[in-house]
Amino acid sequence: MIIIPARIGSTRFPKKVLADIDGIPMVIRTAMAVQNVDQVLIATDSLEVVKIAHTYKIDAVMTNSEHQSGTDRVFDAAKQMGLKKDEIIINVQGDEPFIEEAVVQAVFDLTHQNRIHTDVIMNSCYKILTSSQAGDPNSVKVVTDKNQMALYFSRAKIPYPRDDTHQLYQGHIGIYGFTMASLEIFCSLKVAPLEEIEKLEQLRALYHGYRIGMTRVETKSFGIDTPEDLQKAIDFHRL
């Protein structure tokens, strides 16, 4: 199941998930973009979002408004749906209206592959960034080991190019794959100091000694964090 967390109270961009992109709310466009991969469910803290989702014939459930992260909201929705321990759950952010099916499928396949490894608590993906793109703190970077397991995520440019020769970076895409069992474990972990510093929830898993599987993907999609990003998205859609 694909679960899209849709919190209405974004501090940087209020009601972001309902921002209009050529007549369709952002979170609805995101759901439409991935609905051919698996069943889609929107997990929200807003009755307005639920009502809008239903008008587009997309399933949606109300979740606790006090959740600290999107993954906690996804787990809330998954419990409401009564999903089994081995069910694969893909967390797709509600601000990715142009995410490609192939990207979500890649994370789904990796999650299925790693489901037998109890220390791999989650799976995700990255794309290649140029040095200038990697300098944007809104673009999260990830470094991986030889087995494509994440070593660290940061808003800073990592690895640091001491000799100024490193030109390509791995830009993390905020899609996460879990089994219901691993999602339950993740949501039981205490918030980590590194997570609070970087404001990146995936660091919770690494801090507590779990692994995160990664796969490289090709994508032109981008998350929308600001009104300026929204205009960029609208322009992109009209190309």
C-alpha positions as CSV (number, residue, x, y, z in Angstrom):
1,M,0.0,0.0,0.0
2,I,1.1,3.6,-0.8
3,I,0.3,5.9,2.1
4,I,0.7,9.7,1.6
5,P,1.0,11.8,4.8
6,A,-0.7,15.1,4.3
7,R,-0.4,17.5,7.2
8,I,-2.3,20.7,6.7
9,G,-0.2,23.0,8.9
10,S,3.1,23.4,7.1
11,T,5.1,26.2,8.8
12,R,6.9,27.4,5.7
13,F,4.0,27.0,3.3
14,P,0.6,26.8,5.0
15,K,-1.9,24.4,3.4
16,K,0.8,23.4,1.0
17,V,-0.8,20.0,0.3
18,L,-3.8,21.7,-1.1
19,A,-1.9,24.2,-3.3
20,D,-3.5,24.4,-6.7
21,I,-1.5,23.0,-9.7
22,D,-3.6,23.7,-12.8
23,G,-6.9,23.0,-11.0
24,I,-5.9,20.0,-9.0
25,P,-4.6,20.1,-5.4
26,M,-1.0,19.0,-4.9
27,V,-1.7,16.0,-2.7
28,I,-4.3,14.7,-5.2
29,R,-1.8,15.1,-8.1
30,T,0.7,13.1,-6.0
31,A,-1.9,10.3,-5.4
32,M,-2.8,10.2,-9.1
33,A,0.9,9.9,-10.1
34,V,1.4,6.7,-8.1
35,Q,-2.0,5.0,-8.1
36,N,-1.0,2.5,-10.8
37,V,1.8,1.1,-8.6
38,D,-0.4,0.0,-5.6
39,Q,-3.4,1.0,-3.6
40,V,-3.2,4.6,-2.4
41,L,-4.3,6.1,0.9
42,I,-4.0,9.7,2.1
43,A,-3.3,10.0,5.8
44,T,-4.2,13.5,7.0
45,D,-5.1,15.7,10.0
46,S,-7.6,17.7,8.0
47,L,-11.3,16.9,7.3
48,E,-10.9,19.3,4.3
49,V,-8.3,17.0,2.8
50,V,-10.4,13.9,3.4
51,K,-13.4,15.5,1.7
52,I,-11.4,16.6,-1.3
53,A,-9.8,13.2,-1.6
54,H,-13.2,11.6,-1.7
55,T,-14.4,13.9,-4.5
56,Y,-11.5,12.5,-6.5
57,K,-12.4,8.9,-5.4
58,I,-9.1,8.5,-3.5
59,D,-9.2,6.9,-0.1
60,A,-8.3,9.0,2.9
61,V,-8.3,8.7,6.7
62,M,-8.0,11.1,9.6
63,T,-5.0,10.7,11.8
64,N,-3.8,12.3,15.1
65,S,-2.9,15.9,14.7
66,E,-0.1,15.6,17.2
67,H,2.2,13.4,15.1
68,Q,5.7,14.7,15.0
69,S,6.6,13.1,11.6
70,G,5.1,11.9,8.4
71,T,6.1,8.4,9.1
72,D,4.3,8.4,12.5
73,R,1.2,9.6,10.5
74,V,1.7,6.7,8.0
75,F,1.8,4.2,10.8
76,D,-1.4,5.6,12.3
77,A,-3.1,5.1,9.0
78,A,-1.6,1.6,8.5
79,K,-2.9,0.5,11.9
80,Q,-6.4,1.8,11.0
81,M,-6.3,-0.3,7.9
82,G,-5.3,-3.4,9.8
83,L,-2.3,-4.2,7.6
84,K,-0.4,-7.5,8.2
85,K,3.1,-7.6,9.5
86,D,4.6,-8.5,6.1
87,E,2.6,-5.9,4.1
88,I,4.8,-3.5,2.1
89,I,4.1,0.2,2.8
90,I,5.5,3.0,0.7
91,N,5.5,6.4,2.3
92,V,5.3,9.0,-0.6
93,Q,5.4,12.7,0.5
94,G,2.4,14.7,-0.5
95,D,4.5,17.4,-2.1
96,E,5.8,15.2,-4.9
97,P,3.1,15.8,-7.6
98,F,5.3,14.8,-10.5
99,I,7.0,11.7,-9.0
100,E,7.4,9.0,-11.6
101,E,5.8,5.5,-11.2
102,A,9.2,3.9,-11.9
103,V,10.8,5.7,-8.9
104,V,8.1,4.4,-6.5
105,Q,8.3,0.9,-8.0
106,A,12.0,0.9,-7.5
107,V,11.6,1.6,-3.8
108,F,8.8,-1.0,-3.6
109,D,11.1,-3.6,-5.2
110,L,14.0,-2.8,-2.9
111,T,11.7,-3.1,0.1
112,H,10.5,-6.5,-1.1
113,Q,14.1,-7.6,-1.6
114,N,15.3,-6.4,1.8
115,R,12.3,-7.7,3.8
116,I,14.2,-10.7,5.0
117,H,16.9,-8.5,6.6
118,T,15.6,-7.5,10.0
119,D,18.3,-4.9,10.5
120,V,17.2,-3.0,7.3
121,I,14.4,-1.0,8.8
122,M,13.5,1.1,5.8
123,N,14.4,1.6,2.1
124,S,14.6,4.7,0.0
125,C,16.3,6.2,-3.1
126,Y,18.5,9.0,-4.4
127,K,19.3,10.8,-7.6
128,I,22.5,12.4,-8.8
129,L,23.0,16.1,-8.1
130,T,25.6,18.6,-9.4
131,S,27.8,20.4,-6.9
132,S,25.7,23.6,-7.2
133,Q,22.4,21.7,-6.6
134,A,24.0,19.9,-3.6
135,G,24.7,23.3,-2.0
136,D,20.9,23.9,-1.4
137,P,20.1,22.9,2.3
138,N,16.5,22.0,1.2
139,S,18.1,19.3,-0.9
140,V,19.0,16.4,1.4
141,K,22.2,14.5,0.6
142,V,23.0,10.9,1.4
143,V,26.3,8.9,1.4
144,T,26.2,5.2,1.0
145,D,28.5,2.2,1.5
146,K,29.5,-0.4,-1.2
147,N,26.3,-2.3,-0.6
148,Q,24.1,0.8,-1.2
149,M,23.3,1.1,2.5
150,A,23.0,4.7,3.8
151,L,25.8,5.9,6.0
152,Y,24.4,9.4,6.7
153,F,22.0,12.0,5.5
154,S,22.5,15.7,5.7
155,R,21.3,19.1,4.5
156,A,25.0,20.0,4.2
157,K,27.1,19.0,1.2
158,I,28.4,15.5,1.9
159,P,30.9,14.2,1.4
160,Y,32.8,17.4,1.9
161,P,35.0,18.1,-1.1
162,R,38.3,19.0,0.7
163,D,40.3,19.1,-2.6
164,D,37.4,20.6,-4.5
165,T,37.4,17.7,-7.0
166,H,34.2,16.0,-6.1
167,Q,31.5,17.1,-8.5
168,L,28.5,14.7,-8.2
169,Y,26.4,14.1,-5.1
170,Q,23.6,11.8,-4.1
171,G,20.3,13.7,-3.5
172,H,17.9,11.8,-1.3
173,I,14.3,11.5,-2.5
174,G,11.8,11.4,0.4
175,I,10.1,8.1,-0.4
176,Y,10.4,5.4,2.2
177,G,9.6,1.7,2.0
178,F,8.8,-0.4,5.1
179,T,7.1,-3.6,6.0
180,M,4.4,-3.1,8.6
181,A,6.6,-4.9,11.1
182,S,9.6,-2.5,10.4
183,L,7.4,0.5,10.4
184,E,6.1,-0.4,13.8
185,I,9.7,-0.7,15.1
186,F,10.7,2.6,13.6
187,C,7.8,4.4,15.2
188,S,8.7,2.9,18.6
189,L,12.2,4.4,18.5
190,K,13.0,7.5,20.5
191,V,13.6,10.7,18.5
192,A,17.4,11.0,18.0
193,P,19.6,14.0,18.7
194,L,20.9,13.9,15.1
195,E,17.3,13.9,13.8
196,E,16.5,17.0,15.8
197,I,19.5,18.8,14.6
198,E,19.1,18.1,10.9
199,K,15.3,17.8,11.0
200,L,15.6,14.5,9.1
201,E,13.6,11.6,10.6
202,Q,15.5,8.9,8.7
203,L,18.5,9.7,11.0
204,R,16.5,8.1,13.8
205,A,17.0,4.7,12.2
206,L,20.8,5.1,11.8
207,Y,21.2,6.5,15.3
208,H,19.6,3.4,16.8
209,G,21.8,1.1,14.8
210,Y,19.5,0.1,12.0
211,R,20.3,0.1,8.3
212,I,18.6,1.9,5.4
213,G,18.7,0.4,1.9
214,M,19.1,2.8,-1.0
215,T,18.8,2.6,-4.7
216,R,19.7,5.1,-7.5
217,V,16.9,6.3,-9.7
218,E,16.4,8.7,-12.6
219,T,13.8,11.4,-12.0
220,K,12.9,15.0,-13.0
221,S,10.6,15.4,-10.0
222,F,11.2,17.6,-7.0
223,G,9.6,18.3,-3.7
224,I,7.8,21.5,-3.1
225,D,8.8,23.3,0.0
226,T,8.0,27.0,-0.7
227,P,5.6,29.1,-2.9
228,E,8.6,29.6,-5.2
229,D,8.9,25.8,-5.7
230,L,5.1,25.7,-6.4
231,Q,5.5,28.2,-9.3
232,K,8.5,26.1,-10.6
233,A,6.3,23.0,-10.4
234,I,3.4,24.7,-12.4
235,D,5.9,25.9,-15.0
236,F,7.3,22.3,-15.2
237,H,3.9,20.8,-15.6
238,R,3.1,23.2,-18.5
239,L,6.2,22.2,-20.5
